[in-house]
């Protein structure tokens, strides 16, 4: 009996580190934006559009596409709220800016099927947000006269995040 007990202990000891290693490899950690930082990005995007004379809506989503912040200027169109959210969702989901995604998914291209993804908004104005090389969310802007103007405002919001991360 004594040898059997000793064998069981040895076997358990041999497999214990493997099971602990497997458990720790089963979990992951990730960075997330605090709402205060998401608000800074939204305000910077809106300020950029205001400087150009445009009333817009801005949406910030987290890395999973869940809305964190939404701002709507006084006379931004009612459609701009949902459009901004969907642009941000698309940028986070596809991990790219929506202007580039719109080009890559043009009808007839090999990636055109992506335009049929529910919620996807393949038009400029959505920019992914990265902190320390990791996707933490995205910004979407809608309501200026063109997707190009929306894109510029979203890019300035993303630049505000980068600036905040440096200090």
N, CA, C and O of each residue as an XYZ file, in Angstrom:
668
protein
N       0.810     -1.195      0.000
C       0.000      0.000      0.000
C       0.856      1.263      0.000
O       0.516      2.266     -0.628
N       1.964      1.189      0.715
C       2.813      2.354      0.830
C       3.352      2.773     -0.546
O       3.381      3.964     -0.859
N       3.768      1.829     -1.350
C       4.283      2.135     -2.681
C       3.194      2.718     -3.573
O       3.447      3.638     -4.351
N       1.999      2.187     -3.461
C       0.889      2.676     -4.268
C       0.602      4.140     -3.932
O       0.406      4.969     -4.821
N       0.582      4.436     -2.644
C       0.366      5.832     -2.243
C       1.472      6.726     -2.790
O       1.206      7.820     -3.287
N       2.694      6.261     -2.698
C       3.818      7.037     -3.205
C       3.715      7.256     -4.700
O       4.040      8.340     -5.185
N       3.275      6.261     -5.436
C       3.097      6.374     -6.874
C       2.022      7.399     -7.209
O       2.185      8.208     -8.123
N       0.942      7.358     -6.474
C      -0.144      8.312     -6.712
C       0.343      9.737     -6.478
O       0.028     10.642     -7.250
N       1.105      9.930     -5.420
C       1.634     11.263     -5.122
C       2.564     11.721     -6.230
O       2.497     12.878     -6.646
N       3.425     10.850     -6.714
C       4.359     11.200     -7.780
C       3.590     11.547     -9.048
O       3.903     12.548     -9.692
N       2.619     10.769     -9.416
C       1.824     11.048    -10.617
C       1.107     12.389    -10.477
O       1.107     13.195    -11.407
N       0.502     12.626     -9.328
C      -0.197     13.890     -9.101
C       0.777     15.060     -9.207
O       0.458     16.077     -9.823
N       1.938     14.928     -8.625
C       2.940     15.992     -8.649
C       3.413     16.251    -10.075
O       3.642     17.401    -10.452
N       3.559     15.211    -10.855
C       4.000     15.386    -12.237
C       2.972     16.120    -13.089
O       3.342     16.932    -13.937
N       1.697     15.847    -12.877
C       0.655     16.447    -13.701
C       0.151     17.785    -13.169
O      -0.473     18.535    -13.920
N       0.392     18.102    -11.932
C      -0.103     19.339    -11.349
C       0.407     20.573    -12.084
O      -0.411     21.432    -12.414
N       1.702     20.722    -12.365
C       2.158     21.922    -13.069
C       1.534     22.057    -14.451
O       1.248     23.171    -14.889
N       1.320     20.955    -15.139
C       0.702     21.007    -16.464
C      -0.727     21.534    -16.359
O      -1.148     22.365    -17.164
N      -1.461     21.054    -15.378
C      -2.840     21.518    -15.241
C      -2.890     22.980    -14.843
O      -3.777     23.703    -15.296
N      -1.963     23.440    -14.009
C      -1.930     24.858    -13.647
C      -1.559     25.710    -14.849
O      -2.124     26.784    -15.052
N      -0.624     25.239    -15.635
C      -0.232     25.949    -16.840
C      -1.397     26.037    -17.817
O      -1.642     27.099    -18.391
N      -2.108     24.951    -18.011
C      -3.250     24.938    -18.921
C      -4.317     25.915    -18.463
O      -4.926     26.590    -19.294
N      -4.560     26.008    -17.163
C      -5.569     26.929    -16.648
C      -5.160     28.371    -16.911
O      -6.004     29.177    -17.303
N      -3.899     28.720    -16.710
C      -3.479     30.101    -16.930
C      -3.454     30.443    -18.417
O      -3.691     31.595    -18.782
N      -3.175     29.483    -19.270
C      -3.194     29.716    -20.710
C      -4.611     29.819    -21.255
O      -4.805     30.243    -22.395
N      -5.586     29.445    -20.469
C      -6.973     29.492    -20.908
C      -7.589     30.874    -20.739
O      -8.679     31.132    -21.252
N      -6.918     31.749    -20.039
C      -7.444     33.086    -19.780
C      -6.581     34.124    -20.471
O      -5.402     33.895    -20.741
N      -7.182     35.261    -20.752
C      -6.442     36.338    -21.380
C      -6.763     37.642    -20.667
O      -7.770     37.755    -19.968
N      -5.915     38.597    -20.851
C      -6.178     39.932    -20.327
C      -6.150     40.891    -21.502
O      -5.541     40.609    -22.534
N      -6.803     42.011    -21.339
C      -6.803     42.999    -22.403
C      -6.953     44.388    -21.824
O      -7.384     44.563    -20.684
N      -6.591     45.367    -22.624
C      -6.718     46.765    -22.227
C      -8.090     47.269    -22.653
O      -8.634     46.858    -23.678
N      -8.630     48.159    -21.849
C      -9.932     48.756    -22.162
C      -9.870     50.246    -21.841
O      -9.205     50.664    -20.894
N     -10.569     51.032    -22.639
C     -10.643     52.467    -22.386
C     -11.606     52.749    -21.248
O     -12.681     52.155    -21.163
N     -11.217     53.640    -20.396
C     -12.147     54.128    -19.386
C     -13.092     55.111    -20.072
O     -12.720     55.723    -21.073
N     -14.299     55.270    -19.553
C     -15.255     56.198    -20.168
C     -14.715     57.620    -20.285
O     -15.034     58.332    -21.237
N     -13.911     58.028    -19.334
C     -13.339     59.383    -19.378
C     -12.451     59.576    -20.599
O     -12.459     60.644    -21.211
N     -11.693     58.559    -20.952
C     -10.830     58.633    -22.133
C     -11.657     58.576    -23.408
O     -11.368     59.283    -24.373
N     -12.679     57.739    -23.414
C     -13.569     57.670    -24.581
C     -14.233     59.025    -24.814
O     -14.410     59.440    -25.959
N     -14.598     59.712    -23.742
C     -15.213     61.034    -23.854
C     -14.231     62.052    -24.437
O     -14.624     62.902    -25.236
N     -12.976     61.973    -24.051
C     -11.952     62.873    -24.607
C     -11.864     62.695    -26.123
O     -11.794     63.676    -26.864
N     -11.867     61.450    -26.578
C     -11.791     61.163    -28.018
C     -13.029     61.716    -28.731
O     -12.918     62.329    -29.793
N     -14.191     61.498    -28.150
C     -15.437     61.989    -28.757
C     -15.433     63.518    -28.833
O     -15.799     64.091    -29.860
N     -15.027     64.162    -27.768
C     -15.004     65.630    -27.750
C     -13.997     66.185    -28.755
O     -14.262     67.202    -29.396
N     -12.844     65.529    -28.897
C     -11.842     65.976    -29.866
C     -12.364     65.825    -31.294
O     -12.125     66.688    -32.139
N     -13.067     64.747    -31.559
C     -13.649     64.539    -32.896
C     -14.690     65.606    -33.200
O     -14.706     66.179    -34.290
N     -15.559     65.866    -32.227
C     -16.595     66.877    -32.424
C     -15.980     68.263    -32.601
O     -16.424     69.034    -33.452
N     -14.969     68.582    -31.807
C     -14.307     69.887    -31.913
C     -13.692     70.075    -33.297
O     -13.756     71.166    -33.863
N     -13.095     69.014    -33.842
C     -12.497     69.085    -35.175
C     -13.552     69.402    -36.224
O     -13.315     70.205    -37.126
N     -14.719     68.768    -36.105
C     -15.782     69.037    -37.066
C     -16.349     70.447    -36.888
O     -16.654     71.121    -37.872
N     -16.489     70.888    -35.661
C     -16.986     72.244    -35.406
C     -16.055     73.292    -36.012
O     -16.511     74.294    -36.563
N     -14.751     73.054    -35.906
C     -13.777     73.981    -36.491
C     -13.972     74.110    -37.992
O     -13.689     75.159    -38.572
N     -14.454     73.049    -38.621
C     -14.732     73.077    -40.064
C     -16.155     73.537    -40.356
O     -16.567     73.591    -41.514
N     -16.907     73.870    -39.305
C     -18.263     74.363    -39.483
C     -19.321     73.281    -39.628
O     -20.402     73.539    -40.156
N     -19.019     72.062    -39.160
C     -19.955     70.952    -39.320
C     -20.547     70.523    -37.984
O     -19.844     70.445    -36.977
N     -21.831     70.251    -37.989
C     -22.545     69.705    -36.836
C     -22.645     68.203    -37.055
O     -23.201     67.752    -38.056
N     -22.106     67.430    -36.119
C     -22.030     65.974    -36.305
C     -22.439     65.231    -35.048
O     -22.639     65.818    -33.984
N     -22.556     63.933    -35.203
C     -22.664     63.013    -34.082
C     -21.388     62.189    -34.051
O     -20.801     61.884    -35.089
N     -20.970     61.832    -32.838
C     -19.758     61.041    -32.642
C     -20.104     59.881    -31.720
O     -20.783     60.060    -30.709
N     -19.634     58.699    -32.074
C     -19.828     57.524    -31.227
C     -18.482     56.876    -30.970
O     -17.636     56.779    -31.859
N     -18.303     56.436    -29.741
C     -17.114     55.675    -29.360
C     -17.598     54.308    -28.894
O     -18.493     54.204    -28.056
N     -16.996     53.269    -29.446
C     -17.309     51.902    -29.019
C     -16.053     51.282    -28.431
O     -14.939     51.714    -28.726
N     -16.240     50.267    -27.599
C     -15.091     49.551    -27.058
C     -14.606     48.527    -28.072
O     -15.132     48.462    -29.183
N     -13.633     47.746    -27.713
C     -13.020     46.773    -28.630
C     -14.014     45.744    -29.145
O     -13.789     45.140    -30.194
N     -15.113     45.535    -28.423
C     -16.145     44.581    -28.831
C     -17.259     45.231    -29.632
O     -18.187     44.553    -30.072
N     -17.174     46.537    -29.823
C     -18.201     47.246    -30.582
C     -19.360     47.737    -29.737
O     -20.370     48.186    -30.278
N     -19.235     47.660    -28.429
C     -20.305     48.121    -27.536
C     -20.123     49.612    -27.289
O     -19.021     50.065    -26.981
N     -21.197     50.367    -27.422
C     -21.143     51.817    -27.307
C     -20.710     52.249    -25.910
O     -21.223     51.760    -24.904
N     -19.751     53.182    -25.870
C     -19.291     53.765    -24.611
C     -19.753     55.213    -24.478
O     -20.194     55.634    -23.408
N     -19.650     55.976    -25.571
C     -19.988     57.401    -25.547
C     -20.667     57.761    -26.860
O     -20.279     57.283    -27.926
N     -21.682     58.606    -26.769
C     -22.313     59.175    -27.958
C     -22.540     60.658    -27.697
O     -23.086     61.041    -26.662
N     -22.116     61.486    -28.642
C     -22.366     62.926    -28.573
C     -23.049     63.360    -29.856
O     -22.692     62.896    -30.939
N     -24.017     64.236    -29.745
C     -24.692     64.773    -30.920
C     -24.728     66.283    -30.789
O     -25.204     66.823    -29.791
N     -24.213     66.966    -31.821
C     -24.256     68.426    -31.822
C     -25.696     68.888    -32.007
O     -26.554     68.118    -32.438
N     -25.952     70.142    -31.681
C     -27.323     70.650    -31.604
C     -28.169     70.399    -32.846
O     -29.335     70.025    -32.726
N     -27.617     70.592    -34.013
C     -28.440     70.441    -35.224
C     -27.954     69.317    -36.140
O     -28.279     69.297    -37.327
N     -27.192     68.402    -35.597
C     -26.789     67.238    -36.399
C     -28.040     66.430    -36.727
O     -28.942     66.312    -35.898
N     -28.091     65.887    -37.913
C     -29.262     65.139    -38.361
C     -29.566     63.939    -37.473
O     -28.659     63.353    -36.882
N     -30.833     63.579    -37.381
C     -31.208     62.454    -36.526
C     -30.576     61.128    -36.969
O     -30.310     60.261    -36.136
N     -30.338     60.971    -38.258
C     -29.718     59.745    -38.777
C     -28.254     59.626    -38.373
O     -27.694     58.530    -38.370
N     -27.630     60.762    -38.030
C     -26.186     60.759    -37.782
C     -25.806     59.974    -36.526
O     -24.689     59.464    -36.439
N     -26.703     59.870    -35.566
C     -26.407     59.097    -34.355
C     -26.141     57.629    -34.679
O     -25.111     57.073    -34.299
N     -27.075     57.018    -35.379
C     -26.945     55.597    -35.711
C     -25.812     55.370    -36.713
O     -25.101     54.368    -36.631
N     -25.644     56.289    -37.648
C     -24.581     56.133    -38.637
C     -23.210     56.205    -37.971
O     -22.317     55.426    -38.305
N     -23.040     57.129    -37.035
C     -21.763     57.240    -36.315
C     -21.484     55.964    -35.527
O     -20.360     55.461    -35.528
N     -22.494     55.448    -34.865
C     -22.314     54.216    -34.086
C     -21.901     53.056    -34.987
O     -21.001     52.287    -34.648
N     -22.558     52.938    -36.126
C     -22.248     51.831    -37.036
C     -20.865     51.978    -37.666
O     -20.186     50.980    -37.906
N     -20.445     53.204    -37.932
C     -19.086     53.411    -38.446
C     -18.065     52.986    -37.398
O     -17.080     52.320    -37.719
N     -18.301     53.371    -36.145
C     -17.386     52.977    -35.067
C     -17.387     51.458    -34.911
O     -16.328     50.847    -34.768
N     -18.569     50.849    -34.940
C     -18.679     49.387    -34.816
C     -17.897     48.700    -35.924
O     -17.186     47.727    -35.674
N     -18.024     49.204    -37.151
C     -17.336     48.612    -38.302
C     -15.825     48.730    -38.141
O     -15.098     47.768    -38.388
N     -15.349     49.901    -37.731
C     -13.906     50.092    -37.543
C     -13.354     49.153    -36.477
O     -12.263     48.605    -36.637
N     -14.102     48.962    -35.387
C     -13.651     48.056    -34.325
C     -13.724     46.603    -34.790
O     -12.796     45.827    -34.563
N     -14.808     46.247    -35.430
C     -15.026     44.863    -35.842
C     -14.029     44.415    -36.905
O     -13.481     43.315    -36.835
N     -13.802     45.282    -37.892
C     -12.902     44.935    -38.989
C     -11.463     45.368    -38.722
O     -10.565     45.071    -39.511
N     -11.245     46.070    -37.607
C      -9.912     46.533    -37.193
C      -9.229     47.373    -38.269
O      -8.054     47.183    -38.583
N      -9.997     48.302    -38.821
C      -9.450     49.192    -39.833
C     -10.329     50.402    -39.996
O     -11.469     50.422    -39.531
N      -9.799     51.422    -40.663
C     -10.625     52.615    -40.865
C     -11.646     52.357    -41.974
O     -11.364     51.654    -42.945
N     -12.814     52.927    -41.816
C     -13.914     52.596    -42.725
C     -13.708     53.154    -44.127
O     -14.299     52.644    -45.079
N     -12.887     54.184    -44.277
C     -12.585     54.680    -45.633
C     -11.842     53.594    -46.409
O     -12.184     53.310    -47.557
N     -10.836     52.989    -45.795
C     -10.083     51.914    -46.444
C     -10.942     50.672    -46.658
O     -10.849     50.006    -47.689
N     -11.778     50.374    -45.668
C     -12.664     49.217    -45.783
C     -13.647     49.419    -46.934
O     -13.942     48.480    -47.673
N     -14.153     50.641    -47.084
C     -15.080     50.937    -48.189
C     -14.414     50.676    -49.535
O     -15.037     50.130    -50.445
N     -13.145     51.067    -49.661
C     -12.410     50.833    -50.910
C     -12.191     49.342    -51.151
O     -12.356     48.852    -52.268
N     -11.819     48.627    -50.092
C     -11.495     47.201    -50.223
C     -12.724     46.334    -50.491
O     -12.602     45.217    -50.995
N     -13.899     46.846    -50.156
C     -15.122     46.037    -50.299
C     -16.038     46.545    -51.416
O     -17.225     46.220    -51.444
N     -15.496     47.327    -52.319
C     -16.315     47.829    -53.435
C     -16.976     46.675    -54.177
O     -16.424     45.578    -54.255
N     -18.168     46.932    -54.724
C     -18.834     45.884    -55.509
C     -17.901     45.336    -56.599
O     -17.225     46.094    -57.296
N     -17.880     44.043    -56.725
C     -17.035     43.391    -57.706
C     -15.683     42.954    -57.157
O     -14.978     42.170    -57.793
N     -15.319     43.456    -55.985
C     -14.040     43.048    -55.402
C     -14.215     41.707    -54.686
O     -15.334     41.273    -54.417
N     -13.110     41.076    -54.392
C     -13.153     39.795    -53.705
C     -13.698     39.883    -52.288
O     -14.140     38.882    -51.725
N     -13.667     41.074    -51.716
C     -14.145     41.278    -50.352
C     -15.521     41.941    -50.290
O     -15.968     42.323    -49.209
N     -16.190     42.082    -51.412
C     -17.461     42.814    -51.447
C     -18.542     42.197    -50.564
O     -19.463     42.895    -50.140
N     -18.443     40.921    -50.289
C     -19.428     40.260    -49.441
C     -19.472     40.825    -48.027
O     -20.481     40.688    -47.335
N     -18.376     41.462    -47.589
C     -18.340     42.049    -46.245
C     -19.386     43.150    -46.091
O     -19.790     43.472    -44.974
N     -19.822     43.722    -47.201
C     -20.844     44.772    -47.138
C     -22.191     44.239    -46.655
O     -23.073     45.015    -46.287
N     -22.348     42.928    -46.655
C     -23.608     42.338    -46.209
C     -23.608     41.968    -44.727
O     -24.594     41.432    -44.221
N     -22.509     42.250    -44.033
C     -22.449     41.984    -42.590
C     -23.423     42.938    -41.902
O     -23.375     44.149    -42.115
N     -24.302     42.382    -41.078
C     -25.265     43.198    -40.348
C     -24.521     44.233    -39.526
O     -23.522     43.915    -38.879
N     -24.999     45.462    -39.545
C     -24.442     46.596    -38.797
C     -23.272     47.272    -39.500
O     -22.947     48.410    -39.161
N     -22.624     46.618    -40.468
C     -21.456     47.214    -41.105
C     -21.845     48.465    -41.885
O     -22.866     48.495    -42.573
N     -21.017     49.490    -41.765
C     -21.226     50.758    -42.464
C     -19.944     51.056    -43.229
O     -18.983     51.594    -42.680
N     -19.953     50.697    -44.494
C     -18.759     50.816    -45.328
C     -18.691     52.189    -45.992
O     -18.901     52.333    -47.196
N     -18.394     53.187    -45.169
C     -18.236     54.558    -45.654
C     -17.300     55.269    -44.680
O     -17.320     54.988    -43.481
N     -16.491     56.175    -45.183
C     -15.511     56.863    -44.348
C     -16.116     57.526    -43.120
O     -17.269     57.955    -43.135
N     -15.320     57.603    -42.057
C     -15.752     58.250    -40.832
C     -15.578     57.384    -39.595
O     -15.915     57.812    -38.491
N     -15.062     56.179    -39.760
C     -14.800     55.291    -38.628
C     -13.319     54.967    -38.545
O     -12.696     54.608    -39.544
N     -12.756     55.095    -37.342
C     -11.324     54.872    -37.157
C     -11.112     54.014    -35.910
O     -11.661     54.316    -34.851
N     -10.314     52.940    -36.030
C     -10.023     52.136    -34.843
C      -9.124     52.920    -33.886
O      -8.352     53.783    -34.305
N      -9.236     52.607    -32.613
C      -8.432     53.263    -31.588
C      -7.486     52.238    -30.976
O      -7.913     51.184    -30.503
N      -6.204     52.560    -30.992
C      -5.191     51.665    -30.450
C      -4.456     52.338    -29.301
O      -4.186     53.539    -29.341
N      -4.137     51.560    -28.283
C      -3.311     52.018    -27.175
C      -2.226     50.971    -26.966
O      -2.515     49.793    -26.757
N      -0.993     51.410    -27.024
C       0.142     50.509    -26.867
C       0.059     49.329    -27.841
O       0.396     48.198    -27.491
N      -0.390     49.606    -29.055
C      -0.459     48.592    -30.096
C      -1.634     47.640    -30.004
O      -1.703     46.670    -30.760
N      -2.560     47.897    -29.093
C      -3.699     47.008    -28.877
C      -4.998     47.756    -29.191
O      -5.177     48.900    -28.773
N      -5.894     47.110    -29.922
C      -7.194     47.710    -30.211
C      -7.978     47.888    -28.906
O      -8.194     46.930    -28.164
N      -8.398     49.124    -28.640
C      -9.188     49.388    -27.431
C     -10.583     49.908    -27.764
O     -11.416     50.063    -26.871
N     -10.842     50.176    -29.044
C     -12.150     50.680    -29.439
C     -12.090     51.321    -30.809
O     -11.179     51.071    -31.598
N     -13.092     52.161    -31.074
C     -13.141     52.872    -32.351
C     -14.012     54.105    -32.193
O     -14.863     54.183    -31.307
N     -13.777     55.065    -33.075
C     -14.576     56.292    -33.117
C     -15.293     56.339    -34.461
O     -14.724     55.975    -35.490
N     -16.536     56.788    -34.443
C     -17.308     56.976    -35.665
C     -17.881     58.379    -35.675
O     -18.374     58.862    -34.656
N     -17.819     59.031    -36.819
C     -18.331     60.395    -36.980
C     -19.272     60.419    -38.165
O     -18.996     59.819    -39.204
N     -20.395     61.121    -38.004
C     -21.356     61.252    -39.098
C     -22.051     62.604    -39.012
O     -22.337     63.102    -37.923
N     -22.319     63.191    -40.176
C     -23.098     64.416    -40.229
C     -22.458     65.545    -41.005
O     -23.132     66.519    -41.340
N     -21.176     65.440    -41.299
C     -20.559     66.496    -42.103
C     -20.976     66.298    -43.565
O     -21.607     65.293    -43.893
N     -20.637     67.225    -44.426
C     -21.088     67.113    -45.822
C     -20.539     65.921    -46.612
O     -21.085     65.567    -47.657
N     -19.464     65.302    -46.118
C     -18.901     64.172    -46.863
C     -18.261     63.161    -45.921
O     -17.916     63.476    -44.782
N     -18.115     61.953    -46.419
C     -17.440     60.909    -45.656
C     -15.985     61.295    -45.415
O     -15.404     60.935    -44.391
N     -15.406     62.017    -46.343
C     -14.015     62.455    -46.190
C     -13.871     63.408    -45.004
O     -12.910     63.315    -44.240
N     -14.829     64.323    -44.853
C     -14.811     65.238    -43.702
C     -15.040     64.472    -42.395
O     -14.380     64.743    -41.392
N     -15.973     63.519    -42.406
C     -16.197     62.683    -41.225
C     -14.903     61.951    -40.846
O     -14.552     61.853    -39.670
N     -14.213     61.446    -41.850
C     -12.976     60.699    -41.627
C     -11.925     61.589    -40.960
O     -11.259     61.165    -40.015
N     -11.778     62.811    -41.448
C     -10.785     63.736    -40.868
C     -11.077     63.991    -39.393
O     -10.165     64.007    -38.566
N     -12.340     64.188    -39.071
C     -12.715     64.446    -37.676
C     -12.449     63.225    -36.800
O     -11.970     63.359    -35.674
N     -12.755     62.048    -37.310
C     -12.498     60.816    -36.560
C     -10.998     60.622    -36.355
O     -10.569     60.200    -35.281
N     -10.210     60.925    -37.366
C      -8.756     60.793    -37.252
C      -8.200     61.753    -36.207
O      -7.261     61.414    -35.487
N      -8.776     62.949    -36.122
C      -8.309     63.903    -35.103
C      -8.691     63.428    -33.707
O      -7.954     63.661    -32.749
N      -9.827     62.767    -33.587
C     -10.192     62.168    -32.308
C      -9.216     61.069    -31.923
O      -8.796     60.978    -30.770
N      -8.854     60.231    -32.898
C      -7.889     59.158    -32.641
C      -6.533     59.738    -32.256
O      -5.830     59.175    -31.417
N      -6.165     60.864    -32.867
C      -4.901     61.517    -32.515
C      -4.928     62.018    -31.074
O      -3.897     62.022    -30.402
N      -6.088     62.437    -30.596
C      -6.218     62.872    -29.201
C      -5.945     61.714    -28.248
O      -5.354     61.906    -27.186
N      -6.374     60.517    -28.626
C      -6.095     59.336    -27.804
C      -4.587     59.088    -27.751
O      -4.023     58.860    -26.680
N      -3.948     59.134    -28.908
C      -2.506     58.910    -28.960
C      -1.773     59.940    -28.109
O      -0.824     59.605    -27.399
N      -2.210     61.184    -28.183
C      -1.590     62.246    -27.395
C      -1.763     61.984    -25.895
O      -0.826     62.155    -25.114
N      -2.956     61.574    -25.509
C      -3.209     61.265    -24.096
C      -2.347     60.107    -23.612
O      -1.882     60.105    -22.472
N      -2.139     59.127    -24.477
C      -1.375     57.944    -24.092
C       0.107     58.275    -23.915
O       0.813     57.573    -23.191
N       0.582     59.327    -24.564
C       1.989     59.703    -24.444
C       2.297     60.384    -23.120
O       3.446     60.409    -22.678
N       1.273     60.934    -22.493
C       1.506     61.692    -21.247
C       0.850     61.076    -20.079
O       0.954     61.595    -18.967
